[in-house]
């Protein structure tokens, strides 16, 4: 069970897919930038027993929920409060095997702010995407992996922020159905990696060409990730 705000931003499937793509193993340390109420971190802890996760969250109320969720689920999650642009000194002293992030998807436009401030902070890009990625890279150990999920239309921005700083880039498009354009992408890159960029086969989220009714109707692979805690390989 994961506690989330009654009103405001609530994590959905993206957090689960993000956690499923992180190639962490027991004994490794993972940082999540912008952890919210801890949904992705808890998914990763459940899938990989023995992994240790540290979260950074700018909103105190969400950080408190993440700590509550960690305590009630027995997850090895420690949460710092602070801005991604200027993390607390205690966090800056640490380095990690993996960094995962689900940055705000939407550029902030005048007059389009969400009424709930928590939802606005989670969804609207106040800090440039490049700054999120720069902080992630700084916190990675040599040979560490960065994994992020974002809208497909921002892929060029993600790759530009990684260029010259990370290698072995892998891109997994997430398409709603067969024959439909991908709406989101998972991008993974390695600090010090030298392998060429790979564009992987898309993960198809739903079966068929249309929604048959109220049932979720996820594809077999998506259902295994969302319901059974399966991993989402980023190397095949």
C-alpha positions, 0 to 999 in steps of 0.5 A: 500500500502506498499513501498518496495525496488526496488532492494533488499529484499522484504517481501512476504507471510511469513510476512503475515502469521507471522502477522496472527499468533500473538494473539494480542488484542487491547491495547497490545504492540508488538515488531518486531525484524528485521521489514524491511520495515514494512510489517508484522507490518502493516498487524498486525496493520490492522488486530488488530485495537488498537494494538501498534507495535514497530520495530527494523531494522538494515538497515537505508534505510529499517527503513525509508521505514517502517516509511513511510509505517506507516505514509501513512497507519495510523499504530501505528508503531514506528521504532528503528534503531539498531542491534538485538544483541545490541538494543538501550537503549531506546528499552531495557527499554521497555517490550512487550506483544508479540514479532514477528520475521522472522529471516534470513533463510540461514546460510551464506556460503563463496561465496554465498553472494547476490549482493544486501547488503540489500537482503544479510542482510535480508536473510543470518544469520550473527547473530545466530538464538539463539541470535535472540530468546534470545533478543525476550525473554528478551523483553517479559513481563511475560506470553507474547507470542513469535511468529516466522516463519522459515524454517522447517529444523531449527526447532530443533535450534528454540526448543533448543533456547526455551528450559528451557526458554519458555513453551506452545510451539505450532508449525504450519507447512506450507506445499505447498500442501496436501501430501508435506513436510512442508517447513516452520513452525510458532513457538509460545511459552509463557514466563512462560507457562507450557502447553506441546508442541503441533504440530498442523495440517499443514496449506496447502497453495495451492489447488490440487497436482499441479499448474494449471497455472498463478493463485495463487490457494491458499487454502481457509484458506491461501487466507483468510489470504493473501487477507482478513486479517484473523487470523491464530489461533495457539490454534486449 
